[in-house]
Amino acid sequence: MPPAHALVAATDSRWFEYLRDFGQAGRLDEVNFWRPLAQNEFKALSVGEPFFFRLKHPVNAISGYGYFVHATRVSIQLAWEAFGPRNGDPTFERFVSRIADYRRETPAETALGQRELTCIVLRQASFWTDERFVAWGAEQDWARNVVAYKRYDLNVQPGATLAELLRNSGPPELGDSFQPVTNDKRVWAESLAVAREGQGAFRVRLLDAYQRRCAVTGERSLPVLDAAHIQPYRGPVSNHLQNGLVLRADIHRLFDAGYVTVTPELRFEVSRRLKDDFENGRDYYALGGRPLVVLPHQATTRPSREALEWHASNVFR
């Protein structure tokens, strides 16, 4: 179903220009359109709807867009770990300094503890060259007093003009359900290393779905929590939430190596090979046979039965 609405957001020129130069031909798989304070919940768009960048005076024009996938409040440290330079700065120190400028505090105050900010996560972002900019002002119902953003109906003008600017159909991982991937759709960089698209978005979305806890143990210590793919990454569609589990880092490694699995009935199982290969594993066997202790509240984001069957057949020892 095509998106019904779009957002046009006032955009910082430094953020825009850095990311336009950082991307390949002005394109990035994901970016964090952050807001400096941990503000109220963002409800202006539905998942998969377009989010347009509007540069402020004197440009006063739309300069690109991305697709909205998630909004969350996270620590500044986690925002950097998830998105790195895709936050719009080359280093963590520069990122903190920019947030401090907006908050009118020192970088030391901003970086203190687990201070939070709002992350608006966008996929398939496109940053246009100057000649592609589209003037956007009073004639498009953009008032001078708009501080943050304005929502438009894509079926009527001026929103219909925005719909004409879209050049792709949105992230493939936002479908209704996940089926294990049969064709490898990964993007390979020139160095022959896999470019794992959308990993930051996958991580923050999955962490929020699992209430930032390990599905097996209930562990809450964020530094040791991983966003695990059930079927390994085979392209952006692999980032569907039904192909994910939040796992403690050690359990994630065992899961990827096939020494543990989660059954289609959502029970944790440990292979006998763990003891055979390492003469150990007592702490993990104590968890064997138990149901998962944390699951997403929404049934539509819980693990795909087909993905779990794939892991049991193709990875579990």
PyMOL commands that set and color helices and strands:
alter all, ss='L'
color gray80, all
select helices_A, chain A and resi 13-22+76-87+92-103+107-110+130-132+138-140+159-165+172-174+199-209+222-224+236-239+241-243+249-257+273-278+282-285+299-301+305-314
alter helices_A, ss='H'
color red, helices_A
select strands_A, chain A and resi 5-11+27-35+50-55+61-75+116-127+134-135+149-153+187-188+194-195+225-229+244-248+260-262+268-270
alter strands_A, ss='S'
color yellow, strands_A
deselect
rebuild
show_as cartoon
